[in-house]
C-alpha cells in the first residue's frame, strides 16, 4: 500500500469511526435512558441491534486506523508504533465488551416483557449491572484508551513532520484533555454525560476530523516521507 493510499484509507476510517460512534449512541437511547428502559429496549429491539452494528463498525474502523498507520509510524519509532497498535486493539476489545453488555440488556428486556414484569426487582437489579458494564466500557474505551492512543500517534506525527504541526499539537492537547476527563469521571467529579465531559472531549474530536480531512485532501508530507525512508535505509545499512 502506498503512503497516499494509506492516508486516504485512514482518513475515511476516522470519519467512519466518528459517525458510527455518534449514531450508535443515539440508537441506544431507548435502552440506556429513562426509568422504563427494559420495556423501551424490548419495544425498540431492531433499533438497539442497529446501534450495536454501528458500534461494531466503530470497532473495525478503530483497528483499521491502527493497522494503516503502523507502517508509517514504525519508520520513525517502532516501539511507539507497536504500542499504538496494541492499545488500539485493547480499545476495540473494551468497546466490544460494551456492545455485548447492551445486547445482553436487550435480551433481559425481552424476557422482562414476555414474563409480564414478574419479579421486576430482580430484572432491574440485573439491568443495573448491565448498564454498569456499558457505562464503564464507554469510559475506558472511547475516553481513557482513546487518550493514550491519540497521544502516541500525535507525538510521532509531531516529531516526524508527516503532517503540519498544528494537527498533532491539537491531537496531543485533545488526548491529554480526554484522558483527564476520563480520570475525573472515574472518581465521580462529574458524570459521564455532562457539559464538562463534552467540553473536554471536543478537542480530540476536532483533531480526528481535522486529521481525516487533511489526509483525504493532502495526504502525508512527501518530503518528510522521503526523509524517513532515507533514515531507515541508513539505519539498516549501519546495522548490516
Backbone torsions as a table, in degrees:
resi	resn	phi	psi	omega
1	UNK	NA	128.8	178.3
2	UNK	-74.0	162.8	179.5
3	UNK	-63.2	-33.4	179.2
4	UNK	-67.5	-42.3	176.6
5	UNK	-64.5	-42.8	179.2
6	UNK	-61.0	-40.0	179.8
7	UNK	-63.0	-45.9	-177.6
8	UNK	-67.8	-42.0	179.0
9	UNK	-64.4	-42.3	178.9
10	UNK	-62.3	-42.7	178.5
11	UNK	-60.7	-44.9	179.0
12	UNK	-62.5	-42.0	-177.9
13	UNK	-66.3	-37.4	177.2
14	UNK	-64.0	-42.8	178.4
15	UNK	-65.8	-43.1	179.3
16	UNK	-61.8	-40.1	179.3
17	UNK	-63.9	-43.5	-178.9
18	UNK	-65.2	-46.3	-177.9
19	UNK	-65.5	-46.6	-177.0
20	UNK	-65.7	-35.2	179.7
21	UNK	-67.2	-41.4	-179.9
22	UNK	-68.3	-47.3	-179.6
23	UNK	-62.8	-42.7	179.6
24	UNK	-59.6	-44.3	-179.5
25	UNK	-64.3	-39.4	178.2
26	UNK	-65.6	-40.4	-179.7
27	UNK	-68.4	-26.8	177.8
28	UNK	-73.2	-8.5	-173.6
29	UNK	-43.4	-52.2	-175.7
30	UNK	-61.1	-30.0	-174.8
31	UNK	-97.9	-11.9	-179.9
32	UNK	-106.6	-19.3	-175.3
33	UNK	-116.2	149.2	175.7
34	UNK	89.8	161.6	-179.0
35	UNK	-78.4	-26.9	-176.1
36	UNK	-99.4	42.1	-171.6
37	UNK	-68.7	-28.3	179.2
38	UNK	-65.8	-46.3	179.0
39	UNK	-68.5	-45.6	-179.4
40	UNK	-62.7	-38.6	178.9
41	UNK	-63.4	-43.1	-179.8
42	UNK	-67.0	-33.3	-179.7
43	UNK	-75.3	-20.5	-179.9
44	UNK	-119.7	42.7	-174.9
45	UNK	-57.9	-46.7	-178.6
46	UNK	-64.1	-35.1	177.6
47	UNK	-64.8	-40.7	179.4
48	UNK	-65.5	-42.6	178.7
49	UNK	-62.8	-40.3	177.2
50	UNK	-63.2	-37.5	175.3
51	UNK	-61.4	-39.3	177.5
52	UNK	-64.7	-38.2	177.1
53	UNK	-62.9	-40.9	177.9
54	UNK	-61.0	-40.6	179.4
55	UNK	-71.1	-30.3	174.1
56	UNK	-65.9	-35.9	174.3
57	UNK	-63.6	-39.0	175.6
58	UNK	-59.5	-44.1	-179.8
59	UNK	-60.6	-47.8	180.0
60	UNK	-62.4	-41.4	-179.5
61	UNK	-65.2	-40.8	179.8
62	UNK	-62.8	-46.2	177.3
63	UNK	-64.5	-37.5	-179.8
64	UNK	-61.9	-42.8	179.5
65	UNK	-63.0	-37.1	-179.9
66	UNK	-65.5	-43.6	-175.9
67	UNK	-74.7	-33.7	179.0
68	UNK	-74.4	-30.0	178.9
69	UNK	-84.7	-19.8	-174.3
70	UNK	-56.2	-47.6	-178.3
71	UNK	-59.4	-31.9	179.1
72	UNK	-80.0	-43.5	-179.0
73	UNK	-62.9	-37.1	-175.9
74	UNK	-69.8	-21.0	177.0
75	UNK	-66.2	-27.6	178.4
76	UNK	-95.0	-47.8	-177.7
77	UNK	-149.0	100.7	-175.3
78	UNK	-66.4	-33.5	-179.8
79	UNK	-64.8	-49.4	179.4
80	UNK	-64.7	-38.1	178.6
81	UNK	-60.0	-41.9	179.2
82	UNK	-69.4	-41.7	175.5
83	UNK	-57.1	-43.6	-177.7
84	UNK	-60.4	-44.6	178.9
85	UNK	-61.5	-46.4	-177.3
86	UNK	-63.8	-45.5	-179.3
87	UNK	-70.6	-31.2	176.4
88	UNK	-67.9	-40.1	175.4
89	UNK	-62.6	-40.6	178.6
90	UNK	-63.3	-40.4	175.8
91	UNK	-59.2	-43.2	179.9
92	UNK	-64.2	-38.7	179.0
93	UNK	-64.5	-43.7	179.8
94	UNK	-61.9	-43.4	178.5
95	UNK	-62.3	-40.2	-179.9
96	UNK	-63.1	-39.1	176.1
97	UNK	-60.6	-39.7	176.4
98	UNK	-62.2	-38.8	178.0
99	UNK	-62.9	-44.8	178.5
100	UNK	-61.0	-37.7	177.9
101	UNK	-62.4	-42.6	179.8
102	UNK	-67.8	-42.7	179.4
103	UNK	-66.7	-34.2	175.1
104	UNK	-66.4	-36.6	176.7
105	UNK	-65.2	-36.3	176.1
106	UNK	-63.4	-44.1	177.7
107	UNK	-60.1	-42.8	178.3
108	UNK	-62.2	-42.0	179.1
109	UNK	-62.9	-39.4	178.5
110	UNK	-66.7	-40.4	176.6
111	UNK	-65.0	-37.7	178.2
112	UNK	-62.8	-44.7	-180.0
113	UNK	-67.8	-39.9	-179.1
114	UNK	-69.8	-29.2	-177.5
115	UNK	-85.7	2.9	178.7
116	UNK	68.4	29.8	175.4
117	UNK	63.8	26.1	175.5
118	UNK	-72.2	143.6	-179.0
119	UNK	53.2	51.3	-175.4
120	UNK	-60.9	-32.9	-177.8
121	UNK	-63.0	-40.5	179.6
122	UNK	-67.2	-40.9	178.0
123	UNK	-61.9	-42.7	-177.9
124	UNK	-70.1	-32.2	176.4
125	UNK	-65.3	-44.2	177.4
126	UNK	-65.9	-37.5	178.4
127	UNK	-64.7	-38.5	177.7
128	UNK	-62.5	-40.6	178.5
129	UNK	-62.7	-45.0	-178.6
130	UNK	-69.3	-34.1	173.1
131	UNK	-59.8	-42.4	179.6
132	UNK	-62.3	-38.8	177.6
133	UNK	-60.2	-45.9	178.9
134	UNK	-63.3	-46.8	-176.1
135	UNK	-61.2	-42.6	-178.9
136	UNK	-71.1	-38.6	177.4
137	UNK	-68.8	-34.1	176.5
138	UNK	-65.4	-33.2	177.9
139	UNK	-75.3	-45.9	-174.5
140	UNK	-77.4	-32.1	-178.3
141	UNK	-82.1	-75.8	-175.7
142	UNK	-72.5	2.8	177.7
143	UNK	-122.3	-69.3	-175.7
144	UNK	-61.7	-57.7	-179.5
145	UNK	-65.9	-35.4	179.2
146	UNK	-60.7	-40.0	178.9
147	UNK	-61.9	-42.9	178.9
148	UNK	-64.2	-47.6	-177.9
149	UNK	-62.7	-45.2	-179.0
150	UNK	-64.2	-38.8	178.0
151	UNK	-61.8	-40.7	-176.5
152	UNK	-67.2	-51.3	-177.1
153	UNK	-72.3	-29.9	178.1
154	UNK	-67.4	-38.0	178.0
155	UNK	-62.2	-44.5	179.3
156	UNK	-64.6	-42.2	178.6
157	UNK	-64.2	-34.7	179.2
158	UNK	-67.7	-45.4	-177.2
159	UNK	-73.7	-34.2	-175.4
160	UNK	-85.6	-16.1	-177.3
161	UNK	61.0	28.3	175.0
162	UNK	-67.5	-21.3	179.1
163	UNK	-133.0	159.2	173.7
164	UNK	-55.9	142.7	-172.0
165	UNK	-57.6	-30.2	-175.5
166	UNK	-65.3	-28.1	-178.7
167	UNK	-70.8	-53.8	177.0
168	UNK	-65.5	-28.3	175.5
169	UNK	-64.3	-44.2	175.9
170	UNK	-62.2	-38.0	179.6
171	UNK	-64.5	-46.0	180.0
172	UNK	-66.4	-37.5	176.7
173	UNK	-64.1	-47.7	179.0
174	UNK	-62.6	-38.9	179.6
175	UNK	-62.2	-44.8	179.7
176	UNK	-63.3	-42.2	-177.1
177	UNK	-68.8	-42.4	-179.1
178	UNK	-70.3	-30.3	175.4
179	UNK	-67.2	-43.9	177.1
180	UNK	-62.0	-41.9	178.3
181	UNK	-59.6	-42.8	179.4
182	UNK	-62.2	-42.7	-180.0
183	UNK	-65.4	-42.5	179.9
184	UNK	-65.7	-37.1	177.6
185	UNK	-68.3	-37.7	179.1
186	UNK	-60.9	-37.4	-178.6
187	UNK	-93.3	9.3	172.4
188	UNK	74.7	20.2	178.1
189	UNK	-65.2	-41.2	171.0
190	UNK	-148.8	156.3	-176.6
191	UNK	-69.1	164.3	-179.0
192	UNK	-59.4	-49.6	179.2
193	UNK	-94.8	98.6	-176.9
194	UNK	-154.3	167.4	178.4
195	UNK	-63.8	-41.9	179.4
196	UNK	-63.6	-41.6	178.0
197	UNK	-61.9	-41.7	179.3
198	UNK	-65.8	-42.1	-179.3
199	UNK	-63.8	-44.0	-178.6
200	UNK	-72.5	-21.7	179.4
201	UNK	-89.8	-16.5	-175.3
202	UNK	-60.9	-43.6	-178.9
203	UNK	-61.1	-37.6	-179.4
204	UNK	-70.2	-33.6	175.3
205	UNK	-66.8	-43.3	178.2
206	UNK	-61.8	-38.0	178.3
207	UNK	-63.0	-46.0	-177.4
208	UNK	-64.0	-39.8	179.8
209	UNK	-72.0	-38.9	176.4
210	UNK	-63.8	-44.6	178.3
211	UNK	-60.6	-45.4	-178.5
212	UNK	-61.6	-47.3	-179.1
213	UNK	-63.5	-42.2	-179.8
214	UNK	-63.4	-43.5	-180.0
215	UNK	-64.2	-38.7	178.8
216	UNK	-69.8	-37.2	-175.1
217	UNK	-87.2	-40.6	-171.8
218	UNK	-120.5	-28.2	-177.3
219	UNK	76.3	-168.6	178.7
220	UNK	-80.7	153.1	-179.2
221	UNK	-65.4	124.0	-174.2
222	UNK	-68.6	-37.7	179.9
223	UNK	-67.6	-37.4	177.0
224	UNK	-66.9	-38.6	177.4
225	UNK	-63.1	-42.3	179.1
226	UNK	-63.9	-40.5	179.6
227	UNK	-65.3	-41.5	178.6
228	UNK	-64.2	-41.4	-180.0
229	UNK	-65.1	-40.6	178.7
230	UNK	-64.2	-43.9	179.0
231	UNK	-62.6	-38.9	179.4
232	UNK	-64.1	-43.3	-179.9
233	UNK	-65.5	-38.9	177.9
234	UNK	-63.4	-42.8	179.8
235	UNK	-62.8	-42.2	179.7
236	UNK	-66.6	-36.8	179.7
237	UNK	-67.0	-41.9	178.7
238	UNK	-66.2	-37.9	179.0
239	UNK	-67.8	-34.1	179.2
240	UNK	-73.1	NA	NA
